Amino acid sequence: MVLPLLLVLAAAPSTQTWNFNTDGTPEVHIANVDGVVRVDAVDGNGVVFEVVREGGKNSRNEVEVEVVQEGDVIRARVCCGPCEEDVQVCRRSPGAVRFSVKVPRGARLEVATVGGPVTVTGVAGAQTLATVSGRVEVSGSEERLDVSTVNGAVALAPRKVVTTSVSTVNGDVRLKLPARADVRLEFNTVGGRFNDSPARLGGREQTYGAGTHAVEVSTVGGSLSVQP
């Protein structure tokens, strides 16, 4: 019975937590390689990071995670090698790391990941989100959104629509517009569909309301679905 117990303990996830005080509108930067990134807005001025190494601290997938604060800028990253090294090159996945982050509603957010999904809920500040193969879901946004992914699907449900840019290769995009949206939508695609209808090479344009705010969606083979 001793050996199985040791194996279970070695495989148990390793968790770290960081807490930071801010002015209520911090910049939060997250860089992950493989694993979930989830960001939820909360009341108050605090930022809380809970980071879980899925492989366990003593497994062969052990990685380093660095979370630092410089004034009201907080940066978190997964390091391929010692975090002290200036150049980080990930030749293979260092192991899955899960980020669960609480931020003030007015935070500005920048997330980059390779192999994991990104979910952001209730964050009002500007957001730049990039993945290679992970799904991106954003709800409750109120400022500029820039989203890019290669194969991941994108689902956006903003509380308020302003300038928005979405770029995918094969990922489908779903946009749920708030009431009284004021949007000029431009969809560019090679072989995708717009609201279940084929879109010719070069794309489609659609206006909702006065069309004040530009929403640009570009795909190669992905489709766009808009729910007014």
MARFITI-551356 format. One record per atom (N, C-alpha, C): residue number from 1; atom name; y, z, x. Coordinates in steps of 0.05 Angstrom, whole numbers, padded with zeros to 5 digits, always signed. Example, Ala and Ser with C-alpha at 12.3 -4.5 7.8 and 13.67 -1.06 7.14 Angstrom:
REM MARFITI-551356
1/N/-00114/+00156/+00264
1/CA/-00090/+00156/+00246
1/C/-00066/+00156/+00264
2/N/-00045/+00142/+00257
2/CA/-00021/+00143/+00273
2/C/+00001/+00157/+00258
//
This chain:
REM MARFITI-551356
1/N/-00024/+00000/+00016
1/CA/+00000/+00000/+00000
1/C/+00025/+00000/+00017
2/N/+00023/+00007/+00042
2/CA/+00047/+00008/+00059
2/C/+00059/-00019/+00064
3/N/+00042/-00038/+00072
3/CA/+00051/-00065/+00079
3/C/+00066/-00079/+00056
4/N/+00055/-00080/+00032
4/CA/+00070/-00092/+00010
4/C/+00097/-00079/+00005
5/N/+00098/-00053/+00007
5/CA/+00123/-00039/+00003
5/C/+00144/-00047/+00023
6/N/+00136/-00050/+00048
6/CA/+00154/-00058/+00069
6/C/+00164/-00086/+00064
7/N/+00147/-00104/+00055
7/CA/+00155/-00131/+00049
7/C/+00176/-00132/+00027
8/N/+00172/-00116/+00006
8/CA/+00191/-00115/-00016
8/C/+00218/-00105/-00006
9/N/+00218/-00084/+00010
9/CA/+00243/-00073/+00021
9/C/+00257/-00094/+00038
10/N/+00242/-00108/+00054
10/CA/+00255/-00128/+00072
10/C/+00267/-00150/+00056
11/N/+00257/-00157/+00033
11/CA/+00267/-00180/+00018
11/C/+00289/-00171/-00002
12/N/+00294/-00146/-00004
12/CA/+00314/-00136/-00023
12/C/+00342/-00147/-00015
13/N/+00358/-00155/-00035
13/CA/+00385/-00165/-00029
13/C/+00402/-00143/-00015
14/N/+00421/-00152/+00002
14/CA/+00439/-00134/+00015
14/C/+00467/-00138/+00003
15/N/+00480/-00117/-00006
15/CA/+00505/-00119/-00020
15/C/+00527/-00104/-00005
16/N/+00551/-00117/-00004
16/CA/+00575/-00105/+00007
16/C/+00597/-00107/-00013
17/N/+00616/-00088/-00013
17/CA/+00638/-00088/-00032
17/C/+00664/-00083/-00016
18/N/+00685/-00099/-00023
18/CA/+00712/-00095/-00012
18/C/+00732/-00091/-00035
19/N/+00752/-00074/-00031
19/CA/+00773/-00069/-00051
19/C/+00800/-00073/-00037
20/N/+00818/-00088/-00050
20/CA/+00844/-00093/-00039
20/C/+00866/-00088/-00060
21/N/+00889/-00078/-00052
21/CA/+00912/-00076/-00069
21/C/+00931/-00100/-00063
22/N/+00943/-00111/-00084
22/CA/+00961/-00134/-00081
22/C/+00986/-00131/-00098
23/N/+01003/-00151/-00098
23/CA/+01027/-00151/-00115
23/C/+01021/-00161/-00143
24/N/+00997/-00169/-00148
24/CA/+00989/-00179/-00174
24/C/+00987/-00209/-00176
25/N/+00998/-00223/-00155
25/CA/+00996/-00253/-00154
25/C/+00985/-00261/-00126
26/N/+00963/-00251/-00118
26/CA/+00953/-00258/-00091
26/C/+00942/-00286/-00089
27/N/+00939/-00296/-00064
27/CA/+00924/-00320/-00059
27/C/+00896/-00311/-00050
28/N/+00876/-00322/-00063
28/CA/+00848/-00314/-00056
28/C/+00833/-00339/-00048
29/N/+00823/-00339/-00023
29/CA/+00808/-00362/-00012
29/C/+00779/-00353/-00008
30/N/+00760/-00370/-00018
30/CA/+00732/-00364/-00015
30/C/+00718/-00389/-00004
31/N/+00703/-00385/+00017
31/CA/+00687/-00407/+00029
31/C/+00658/-00398/+00031
32/N/+00641/-00412/+00016
32/CA/+00612/-00406/+00016
32/C/+00596/-00431/+00024
33/N/+00571/-00427/+00032
33/CA/+00554/-00449/+00038
33/C/+00534/-00454/+00017
34/N/+00518/-00433/+00011
34/CA/+00496/-00436/-00009
34/C/+00496/-00410/-00026
35/N/+00502/-00413/-00052
35/CA/+00502/-00390/-00069
35/C/+00524/-00391/-00090
36/N/+00521/-00374/-00110
36/CA/+00540/-00373/-00133
36/C/+00567/-00361/-00124
37/N/+00588/-00372/-00135
37/CA/+00615/-00360/-00134
37/C/+00625/-00356/-00162
38/N/+00630/-00331/-00170
38/CA/+00640/-00325/-00196
38/C/+00665/-00308/-00193
39/N/+00687/-00317/-00207
39/CA/+00713/-00304/-00205
39/C/+00722/-00298/-00234
40/N/+00728/-00272/-00239
40/CA/+00737/-00264/-00265
40/C/+00764/-00250/-00262
41/N/+00783/-00257/-00280
41/CA/+00809/-00244/-00281
41/C/+00807/-00217/-00295
42/N/+00822/-00198/-00285
42/CA/+00823/-00171/-00297
42/C/+00852/-00161/-00297
43/N/+00857/-00141/-00313
43/CA/+00884/-00129/-00312
43/C/+00888/-00113/-00287
44/N/+00914/-00111/-00279
44/CA/+00920/-00095/-00255
44/C/+00926/-00113/-00231
45/N/+00929/-00100/-00208
45/CA/+00936/-00114/-00183
45/C/+00914/-00114/-00162
46/N/+00891/-00104/-00169
46/CA/+00870/-00101/-00149
46/C/+00852/-00126/-00147
47/N/+00841/-00130/-00123
47/CA/+00821/-00151/-00119
47/C/+00795/-00138/-00109
48/N/+00773/-00144/-00122
48/CA/+00747/-00132/-00115
48/C/+00727/-00154/-00108
49/N/+00715/-00152/-00085
49/CA/+00694/-00170/-00077
49/C/+00668/-00155/-00077
50/N/+00648/-00166/-00090
50/CA/+00620/-00157/-00087
50/C/+00605/-00181/-00076
51/N/+00594/-00178/-00052
51/CA/+00580/-00200/-00039
51/C/+00551/-00192/-00034
52/N/+00533/-00209/-00044
52/CA/+00504/-00203/-00042
52/C/+00491/-00224/-00025
53/N/+00479/-00215/-00003
53/CA/+00462/-00233/+00013
53/C/+00435/-00235/+00000
54/N/+00428/-00257/-00012
54/CA/+00404/-00260/-00028
54/C/+00379/-00256/-00011
55/N/+00380/-00264/+00015
55/CA/+00357/-00262/+00031
55/C/+00350/-00235/+00041
56/N/+00369/-00216/+00039
56/CA/+00365/-00189/+00049
56/C/+00375/-00186/+00077
57/N/+00385/-00163/+00084
57/CA/+00398/-00158/+00110
57/C/+00379/-00163/+00133
58/N/+00353/-00157/+00129
58/CA/+00334/-00158/+00151
58/C/+00317/-00184/+00151
59/N/+00324/-00202/+00133
59/CA/+00307/-00227/+00131
59/C/+00317/-00247/+00151
60/N/+00302/-00269/+00154
60/CA/+00310/-00290/+00172
60/C/+00334/-00305/+00162
61/N/+00343/-00300/+00137
61/CA/+00366/-00313/+00126
61/C/+00391/-00296/+00129
62/N/+00391/-00277/+00147
62/CA/+00414/-00259/+00151
62/C/+00438/-00275/+00159
63/N/+00461/-00270/+00146
63/CA/+00486/-00284/+00152
63/C/+00508/-00264/+00155
64/N/+00530/-00273/+00166
64/CA/+00554/-00256/+00168
64/C/+00574/-00264/+00146
65/N/+00587/-00245/+00134
65/CA/+00608/-00250/+00114
65/C/+00633/-00235/+00123
66/N/+00655/-00249/+00123
66/CA/+00681/-00238/+00131
66/C/+00700/-00238/+00107
67/N/+00711/-00215/+00101
67/CA/+00732/-00214/+00080
67/C/+00755/-00198/+00091
68/N/+00779/-00212/+00093
68/CA/+00802/-00199/+00105
68/C/+00827/-00203/+00088
69/N/+00846/-00185/+00091
69/CA/+00871/-00186/+00076
69/C/+00894/-00189/+00096
70/N/+00912/-00208/+00091
70/CA/+00936/-00211/+00106
70/C/+00959/-00212/+00086
71/N/+00972/-00188/+00081
71/CA/+00992/-00186/+00060
71/C/+00979/-00191/+00033
72/N/+00989/-00210/+00018
72/CA/+00977/-00217/-00008
72/C/+00960/-00242/-00007
73/N/+00949/-00248/+00017
73/CA/+00930/-00269/+00020
73/C/+00903/-00257/+00029
74/N/+00882/-00262/+00013
74/CA/+00855/-00251/+00019
74/C/+00837/-00275/+00024
75/N/+00823/-00274/+00046
75/CA/+00805/-00295/+00054
75/C/+00776/-00284/+00057
76/N/+00758/-00298/+00045
76/CA/+00729/-00291/+00048
76/C/+00713/-00315/+00056
77/N/+00695/-00312/+00074
77/CA/+00679/-00335/+00082
77/C/+00651/-00326/+00092
78/N/+00632/-00345/+00089
78/CA/+00606/-00342/+00101
78/C/+00606/-00356/+00128
79/N/+00597/-00342/+00149
79/CA/+00598/-00353/+00176
79/C/+00571/-00363/+00185
80/N/+00571/-00387/+00196
80/CA/+00547/-00398/+00209
80/C/+00548/-00389/+00238
81/N/+00539/-00365/+00244
81/CA/+00542/-00354/+00270
81/C/+00562/-00331/+00269
82/N/+00569/-00319/+00291
82/CA/+00589/-00297/+00291
82/C/+00615/-00306/+00280
83/N/+00627/-00290/+00262
83/CA/+00652/-00297/+00249
83/C/+00675/-00297/+00270
84/N/+00671/-00285/+00293
84/CA/+00692/-00285/+00314
84/C/+00696/-00312/+00326
85/N/+00676/-00330/+00324
85/CA/+00678/-00356/+00336
85/C/+00698/-00373/+00320
86/N/+00715/-00387/+00335
86/CA/+00736/-00403/+00322
86/C/+00724/-00427/+00307
87/N/+00704/-00439/+00318
87/CA/+00692/-00463/+00306
87/C/+00665/-00456/+00293
88/N/+00663/-00462/+00267
88/CA/+00638/-00456/+00252
88/C/+00625/-00483/+00244
89/N/+00600/-00487/+00253
89/CA/+00586/-00511/+00246
89/C/+00559/-00503/+00233
90/N/+00556/-00511/+00208
90/CA/+00532/-00504/+00193
90/C/+00512/-00527/+00194
91/N/+00493/-00527/+00213
91/CA/+00474/-00548/+00215
91/C/+00451/-00545/+00194
92/N/+00448/-00521/+00184
92/CA/+00429/-00516/+00162
92/C/+00439/-00492/+00146
93/N/+00429/-00488/+00123
93/CA/+00438/-00467/+00106
93/C/+00432/-00440/+00119
94/N/+00453/-00422/+00121
94/CA/+00448/-00396/+00133
94/C/+00435/-00376/+00114
95/N/+00430/-00385/+00089
95/CA/+00418/-00367/+00069
95/C/+00437/-00363/+00046
96/N/+00426/-00358/+00022
96/CA/+00443/-00356/-00002
96/C/+00459/-00331/-00002
97/N/+00485/-00334/-00009
97/CA/+00503/-00311/-00012
97/C/+00517/-00313/-00039
98/N/+00517/-00292/-00055
98/CA/+00530/-00292/-00081
98/C/+00556/-00276/-00080
99/N/+00577/-00289/-00089
99/CA/+00604/-00276/-00091
99/C/+00610/-00270/-00120
100/N/+00616/-00245/-00126
100/CA/+00626/-00236/-00152
100/C/+00653/-00224/-00147
101/N/+00674/-00236/-00158
101/CA/+00701/-00228/-00150
101/C/+00718/-00222/-00174
102/N/+00733/-00200/-00174
102/CA/+00752/-00193/-00194
102/C/+00780/-00196/-00182
103/N/+00798/-00211/-00197
103/CA/+00825/-00216/-00187
103/C/+00845/-00211/-00209
104/N/+00870/-00206/-00203
104/CA/+00891/-00204/-00224
104/C/+00894/-00231/-00238
105/N/+00903/-00231/-00262
105/CA/+00905/-00255/-00278
105/C/+00924/-00276/-00265
106/N/+00944/-00267/-00251
106/CA/+00963/-00285/-00239
106/C/+00955/-00295/-00212
107/N/+00931/-00290/-00203
107/CA/+00922/-00298/-00176
107/C/+00921/-00328/-00174
108/N/+00925/-00338/-00149
108/CA/+00921/-00366/-00142
108/C/+00894/-00367/-00127
109/N/+00879/-00388/-00132
109/CA/+00852/-00389/-00123
109/C/+00845/-00415/-00108
110/N/+00830/-00412/-00086
110/CA/+00819/-00435/-00072
110/C/+00790/-00428/-00065
111/N/+00772/-00445/-00075
111/CA/+00743/-00440/-00070
111/C/+00731/-00466/-00059
112/N/+00714/-00463/-00038
112/CA/+00699/-00486/-00028
112/C/+00671/-00477/-00023
113/N/+00651/-00492/-00033
113/CA/+00623/-00485/-00029
113/C/+00607/-00511/-00027
114/N/+00583/-00509/-00015
114/CA/+00566/-00532/-00012
114/C/+00545/-00534/-00034
115/N/+00529/-00513/-00036
115/CA/+00505/-00516/-00053
115/C/+00504/-00497/-00076
116/N/+00526/-00486/-00086
116/CA/+00525/-00467/-00108
116/C/+00545/-00472/-00129
117/N/+00540/-00462/-00154
117/CA/+00559/-00466/-00175
117/C/+00584/-00448/-00172
118/N/+00606/-00456/-00185
118/CA/+00631/-00441/-00185
118/C/+00639/-00436/-00214
119/N/+00644/-00411/-00221
119/CA/+00653/-00404/-00248
119/C/+00678/-00387/-00246
120/N/+00699/-00396/-00260
120/CA/+00725/-00381/-00259
120/C/+00733/-00376/-00288
121/N/+00739/-00351/-00294
121/CA/+00746/-00343/-00322
121/C/+00772/-00328/-00322
122/N/+00792/-00337/-00338
122/CA/+00816/-00322/-00343
122/C/+00837/-00322/-00321
123/N/+00833/-00337/-00300
123/CA/+00853/-00338/-00278
123/C/+00875/-00357/-00286
124/N/+00900/-00347/-00286
124/CA/+00923/-00363/-00295
124/C/+00936/-00379/-00273
125/N/+00934/-00371/-00248
125/CA/+00947/-00384/-00226
125/C/+00934/-00411/-00219
126/N/+00948/-00426/-00201
126/CA/+00938/-00452/-00192
126/C/+00911/-00449/-00179
127/N/+00893/-00469/-00182
127/CA/+00866/-00467/-00171
127/C/+00858/-00494/-00158
128/N/+00846/-00491/-00135
128/CA/+00834/-00514/-00121
128/C/+00804/-00507/-00116
129/N/+00786/-00522/-00129
129/CA/+00758/-00516/-00128
129/C/+00742/-00540/-00119
130/N/+00725/-00536/-00099
130/CA/+00710/-00559/-00088
130/C/+00681/-00551/-00083
131/N/+00662/-00568/-00092
131/CA/+00634/-00564/-00086
131/C/+00621/-00591/-00079
132/N/+00597/-00589/-00067
132/CA/+00582/-00614/-00062
132/C/+00563/-00619/-00085
133/N/+00545/-00599/-00091
133/CA/+00525/-00603/-00112
133/C/+00526/-00582/-00134
134/N/+00545/-00564/-00133
134/CA/+00546/-00543/-00153
134/C/+00563/-00550/-00177
135/N/+00555/-00539/-00200
135/CA/+00570/-00542/-00224
135/C/+00596/-00526/-00222
136/N/+00618/-00536/-00235
136/CA/+00643/-00522/-00235
136/C/+00651/-00517/-00265
137/N/+00656/-00491/-00272
137/CA/+00665/-00484/-00298
137/C/+00690/-00467/-00297
138/N/+00711/-00476/-00311
138/CA/+00736/-00461/-00311
138/C/+00745/-00458/-00340
139/N/+00752/-00433/-00347
139/CA/+00763/-00427/-00374
139/C/+00787/-00409/-00371
140/N/+00807/-00414/-00389
140/CA/+00830/-00396/-00390
140/C/+00852/-00402/-00370
141/N/+00851/-00425/-00356
141/CA/+00871/-00432/-00336
141/C/+00898/-00439/-00349
142/N/+00920/-00436/-00333
142/CA/+00947/-00442/-00344
142/C/+00964/-00458/-00324
143/N/+00955/-00460/-00299
143/CA/+00971/-00475/-00279
143/C/+00955/-00498/-00269
144/N/+00965/-00510/-00248
144/CA/+00952/-00535/-00237
144/C/+00923/-00530/-00229
145/N/+00906/-00550/-00236
145/CA/+00878/-00550/-00229
145/C/+00871/-00574/-00212
146/N/+00857/-00569/-00190
146/CA/+00846/-00591/-00173
146/C/+00817/-00585/-00169
147/N/+00800/-00602/-00180
147/CA/+00771/-00598/-00178
147/C/+00758/-00623/-00166
148/N/+00740/-00618/-00147
148/CA/+00725/-00640/-00135
148/C/+00696/-00632/-00131
149/N/+00678/-00651/-00137
149/CA/+00649/-00646/-00132
149/C/+00636/-00673/-00129
150/N/+00612/-00672/-00116
150/CA/+00597/-00697/-00112
150/C/+00578/-00701/-00135
151/N/+00559/-00683/-00138
151/CA/+00538/-00686/-00159
151/C/+00540/-00665/-00181
152/N/+00558/-00646/-00179
152/CA/+00559/-00625/-00198
152/C/+00575/-00633/-00223
153/N/+00567/-00623/-00246
153/CA/+00582/-00627/-00271
153/C/+00606/-00609/-00271
154/N/+00627/-00616/-00287
154/CA/+00652/-00601/-00289
154/C/+00657/-00596/-00318
155/N/+00663/-00570/-00325
155/CA/+00670/-00562/-00352
155/C/+00696/-00547/-00351
156/N/+00717/-00557/-00364
156/CA/+00743/-00545/-00364
156/C/+00752/-00538/-00392
157/N/+00761/-00513/-00396
157/CA/+00772/-00504/-00421
157/C/+00797/-00489/-00416
158/N/+00819/-00503/-00409
158/CA/+00844/-00489/-00402
158/C/+00857/-00476/-00426
159/N/+00871/-00454/-00421
159/CA/+00888/-00442/-00442
159/C/+00914/-00457/-00445
160/N/+00923/-00469/-00423
160/CA/+00947/-00486/-00423
160/C/+00942/-00508/-00403
161/N/+00948/-00533/-00411
161/CA/+00943/-00556/-00393
161/C/+00969/-00563/-00379
162/N/+00968/-00564/-00352
162/CA/+00989/-00576/-00336
162/C/+00976/-00597/-00319
163/N/+00988/-00604/-00296
163/CA/+00977/-00625/-00279
163/C/+00948/-00618/-00271
164/N/+00930/-00636/-00276
164/CA/+00902/-00632/-00270
164/C/+00890/-00656/-00257
165/N/+00873/-00651/-00236
165/CA/+00860/-00673/-00222
165/C/+00830/-00666/-00219
166/N/+00813/-00684/-00228
166/CA/+00784/-00679/-00226
166/C/+00771/-00704/-00213
167/N/+00755/-00699/-00192
167/CA/+00742/-00721/-00178
167/C/+00712/-00715/-00175
168/N/+00695/-00733/-00184
168/CA/+00666/-00730/-00180
168/C/+00654/-00757/-00172
169/N/+00629/-00756/-00162
169/CA/+00615/-00781/-00157
169/C/+00596/-00786/-00181
170/N/+00577/-00768/-00185
170/CA/+00557/-00771/-00207
170/C/+00559/-00749/-00228
171/N/+00577/-00730/-00224
171/CA/+00578/-00708/-00243
171/C/+00593/-00715/-00268
172/N/+00583/-00707/-00291
172/CA/+00597/-00710/-00317
172/C/+00619/-00690/-00320
173/N/+00640/-00697/-00334
173/CA/+00663/-00680/-00338
173/C/+00667/-00675/-00368
174/N/+00670/-00649/-00374
174/CA/+00676/-00642/-00402
174/C/+00702/-00627/-00403
175/N/+00721/-00636/-00419
175/CA/+00747/-00624/-00421
175/C/+00752/-00616/-00450
176/N/+00756/-00590/-00455
176/CA/+00763/-00579/-00481
176/C/+00793/-00573/-00481
177/N/+00809/-00588/-00496
177/CA/+00838/-00584/-00496
177/C/+00845/-00561/-00515
178/N/+00866/-00546/-00508
178/CA/+00876/-00525/-00526
178/C/+00892/-00538/-00549
179/N/+00898/-00522/-00569
179/CA/+00914/-00531/-00591
179/C/+00941/-00540/-00581
180/N/+00952/-00562/-00593
180/CA/+00978/-00573/-00587
180/C/+00980/-00581/-00557
181/N/+00959/-00592/-00547
181/CA/+00959/-00602/-00519
181/C/+00979/-00625/-00517
182/N/+00992/-00626/-00493
182/CA/+01013/-00646/-00488
182/C/+01004/-00660/-00462
183/N/+00987/-00680/-00465
183/CA/+00972/-00691/-00442
183/C/+00972/-00722/-00442
184/N/+00976/-00733/-00418
184/CA/+00970/-00761/-00413
184/C/+00945/-00763/-00396
185/N/+00924/-00771/-00408
185/CA/+00898/-00772/-00394
185/C/+00892/-00799/-00383
186/N/+00885/-00800/-00357
186/CA/+00877/-00825/-00344
186/C/+00849/-00821/-00332
187/N/+00830/-00837/-00342
187/CA/+00802/-00836/-00333
187/C/+00795/-00861/-00318
188/N/+00788/-00858/-00292
188/CA/+00780/-00881/-00276
188/C/+00750/-00878/-00268
189/N/+00735/-00899/-00272
189/CA/+00706/-00898/-00267
189/C/+00695/-00925/-00259
190/N/+00672/-00925/-00247
190/CA/+00658/-00950/-00241
190/C/+00637/-00956/-00263
191/N/+00620/-00937/-00269
191/CA/+00600/-00942/-00289
191/C/+00596/-00919/-00309
192/N/+00617/-00903/-00313
192/CA/+00615/-00880/-00330
192/C/+00621/-00886/-00359
193/N/+00622/-00865/-00376
193/CA/+00628/-00868/-00404
193/C/+00650/-00849/-00412
194/N/+00666/-00857/-00433
194/CA/+00687/-00841/-00443
194/C/+00681/-00834/-00472
195/N/+00676/-00808/-00478
195/CA/+00669/-00800/-00505
195/C/+00646/-00817/-00516
196/N/+00625/-00820/-00500
196/CA/+00601/-00834/-00508
196/C/+00604/-00864/-00511
197/N/+00627/-00875/-00503
197/CA/+00630/-00904/-00503
197/C/+00633/-00914/-00475
198/N/+00622/-00938/-00469
198/CA/+00624/-00948/-00441
198/C/+00653/-00952/-00434
199/N/+00660/-00945/-00409
199/CA/+00687/-00948/-00399
199/C/+00686/-00971/-00378
200/N/+00703/-00991/-00382
200/CA/+00704/-01013/-00364
200/C/+00713/-01004/-00336
201/N/+00706/-01020/-00316
201/CA/+00715/-01015/-00289
201/C/+00746/-01014/-00289
202/N/+00757/-00992/-00279
202/CA/+00786/-00988/-00280
202/C/+00794/-00966/-00298
203/N/+00777/-00960/-00319
203/CA/+00782/-00936/-00334
203/C/+00795/-00939/-00360
204/N/+00804/-00916/-00371
204/CA/+00816/-00913/-00397
204/C/+00839/-00894/-00396
205/N/+00858/-00898/-00415
205/CA/+00881/-00879/-00417
205/C/+00882/-00869/-00446
206/N/+00890/-00844/-00449
206/CA/+00892/-00832/-00476
206/C/+00914/-00812/-00475
207/N/+00930/-00811/-00496
207/CA/+00953/-00792/-00498
207/C/+00948/-00772/-00520
208/N/+00953/-00747/-00514
208/CA/+00951/-00725/-00534
208/C/+00979/-00712/-00535
209/N/+00991/-00710/-00559
209/CA/+01018/-00700/-00560
209/C/+01038/-00719/-00548
210/N/+01058/-00709/-00534
210/CA/+01078/-00725/-00522
210/C/+01070/-00737/-00495
211/N/+01047/-00728/-00485
211/CA/+01037/-00738/-00459
211/C/+01054/-00730/-00435
212/N/+01064/-00705/-00435
212/CA/+01081/-00696/-00414
212/C/+01066/-00690/-00388
213/N/+01042/-00678/-00390
213/CA/+01028/-00669/-00367
213/C/+01005/-00689/-00360
214/N/+01003/-00696/-00334
214/CA/+00983/-00715/-00326
214/C/+00956/-00702/-00320
215/N/+00935/-00713/-00332
215/CA/+00908/-00705/-00326
215/C/+00893/-00730/-00316
216/N/+00884/-00729/-00291
216/CA/+00871/-00752/-00279
216/C/+00842/-00744/-00273
217/N/+00823/-00760/-00283
217/CA/+00795/-00756/-00278
217/C/+00783/-00782/-00266
218/N/+00770/-00780/-00243
218/CA/+00758/-00803/-00231
218/C/+00729/-00797/-00224
219/N/+00712/-00816/-00231
219/CA/+00683/-00814/-00225
219/C/+00673/-00841/-00216
220/N/+00649/-00841/-00204
220/CA/+00635/-00866/-00199
220/C/+00615/-00871/-00221
221/N/+00596/-00853/-00225
221/CA/+00577/-00857/-00247
221/C/+00578/-00836/-00268
222/N/+00596/-00817/-00265
222/CA/+00597/-00795/-00285
222/C/+00613/-00803/-00310
223/N/+00609/-00787/-00331
223/CA/+00622/-00792/-00356
223/C/+00643/-00771/-00362
224/N/+00661/-00777/-00380
224/CA/+00682/-00758/-00389
224/C/+00680/-00754/-00419
225/N/+00679/-00728/-00427
225/CA/+00679/-00721/-00455
225/C/+00703/-00703/-00460
226/N/+00720/-00711/-00479
226/CA/+00744/-00696/-00486
226/C/+00742/-00685/-00514
227/N/+00746/-00659/-00517
227/CA/+00747/-00647/-00543
227/C/+00775/-00638/-00549
228/N/+00790/-00652/-00567
228/CA/+00818/-00645/-00572
228/C/+00819/-00619/-00588
//
